[in-house]
C-alpha cells in the first residue's frame, strides 16, 4: 500500500485500523522496497492496515521515517527491533505473515 508522504499516512490512519506487527533489522547488503517510495537498507516496520469499511487487510512495509510517522499517528510507542542474527524465539514463531507476504494476517 502506498504510504508516501505525511498526508497519505494521515488518510490511511483515518480509513484503516493500523497496527505495527514487526520491526526488523536487515542483514548486511540486503535491501527491500519501502511502500513510502525509498529503498530500505537498514531496518523497517511491517504494519497491518484493516479497512474500517469492509475489513479488508493490507500490508504496509516501510522505512523508519514513515514508520515513526505511523507510530505517532496511532499513538504507539513502537516495537522492539528484531535482529535475525541475534534472534528471539518468541518473535521467530509469529504467524502473522511469511516471507512471500501471505499468511495468517
C-alpha positions as CSV (number, residue, x, y, z in Angstrom):
1,X,0.0,0.0,0.0
2,X,1.4,3.4,-1.0
3,X,2.2,5.4,2.1
4,X,4.4,8.1,0.7
5,X,4.0,11.4,2.5
6,X,2.5,12.5,5.8
7,X,-0.9,13.4,4.3
8,X,-1.1,9.9,2.7
9,X,-0.3,8.3,6.1
10,X,-2.9,10.5,7.8
11,X,-5.5,9.3,5.3
12,X,-4.5,5.7,5.8
13,X,-4.9,6.1,9.6
14,X,-8.3,7.8,9.1
15,X,-9.6,5.0,6.9
16,X,-7.8,1.9,8.3
17,X,-7.0,0.4,11.7
18,X,-3.2,0.4,11.5
19,X,-1.2,-1.9,13.8
20,X,2.6,-2.5,13.8
21,X,3.5,-6.2,13.5
22,X,7.3,-6.3,13.4
23,X,10.3,-4.1,13.4
24,X,13.1,-5.8,11.5
25,X,16.9,-5.3,11.1
26,X,18.1,-6.2,7.6
27,X,21.1,-8.3,7.0
28,X,24.3,-6.7,5.6
29,X,23.9,-5.8,1.9
30,X,20.1,-6.7,2.0
31,X,17.6,-4.2,0.5
32,X,13.8,-4.0,0.4
33,X,11.4,-1.6,-1.2
34,X,9.5,0.7,1.1
35,X,5.9,1.4,0.4
36,X,6.8,5.1,1.1
37,X,9.0,5.0,-2.0
38,X,12.5,4.6,-0.7
39,X,14.9,1.7,-0.6
40,X,15.2,0.2,2.8
41,X,18.8,-0.7,3.7
42,X,18.9,-0.9,7.5
43,X,15.7,-1.5,9.4
44,X,12.0,-1.3,8.7
45,X,8.5,-1.9,10.0
46,X,5.6,-4.1,8.8
47,X,2.1,-2.8,9.6
48,X,-1.2,-4.4,9.0
49,X,-3.9,-2.0,7.9
50,X,-7.5,-3.2,8.2
51,X,-10.2,-1.2,6.4
52,X,-12.7,0.4,8.7
53,X,-15.3,0.0,5.9
54,X,-15.0,-3.6,4.7
55,X,-12.4,-5.2,7.0
56,X,-10.0,-5.9,4.1
57,X,-6.4,-6.2,5.3
58,X,-3.4,-4.8,3.6
59,X,0.3,-5.0,4.5
60,X,2.5,-1.9,4.7
61,X,6.2,-2.3,4.6
62,X,8.1,1.0,5.3
63,X,11.3,2.6,6.2
64,X,11.9,4.2,9.6
65,X,10.8,7.7,8.7
66,X,7.4,6.6,7.6
67,X,7.2,4.1,10.4
68,X,7.9,6.8,13.1
69,X,5.1,8.9,11.5
70,X,2.6,6.0,11.6
71,X,3.6,5.2,15.2
72,X,3.0,8.8,16.2
73,X,-0.3,9.0,14.3
74,X,-1.6,5.8,16.0
75,X,-0.1,6.8,19.4
76,X,2.0,3.6,19.6
77,X,5.4,3.6,21.4
78,X,6.9,1.2,18.8
79,X,8.1,-2.4,18.8
80,X,11.5,-3.9,19.8
81,X,13.9,-4.4,17.0
82,X,14.2,-8.0,15.7
83,X,17.7,-8.7,14.5
84,X,17.8,-12.1,12.7
85,X,21.4,-12.6,13.7
86,X,20.6,-12.3,17.4
87,X,17.2,-14.0,17.2
88,X,14.3,-14.2,19.7
89,X,12.5,-17.5,19.6
90,X,9.2,-15.8,20.5
91,X,9.4,-13.4,17.6
92,X,10.5,-16.0,15.2
93,X,7.4,-18.1,15.9
94,X,5.0,-15.4,15.0
95,X,2.4,-16.4,12.4
96,X,1.1,-13.1,11.0
97,X,2.9,-13.4,7.6
98,X,5.5,-15.3,5.8
99,X,8.4,-14.2,3.5
100,X,6.0,-14.0,0.5
101,X,3.7,-11.5,2.2
102,X,1.0,-14.1,2.6
103,X,-0.2,-15.9,5.6
104,X,-2.4,-15.5,8.6
105,X,-3.0,-11.8,8.7
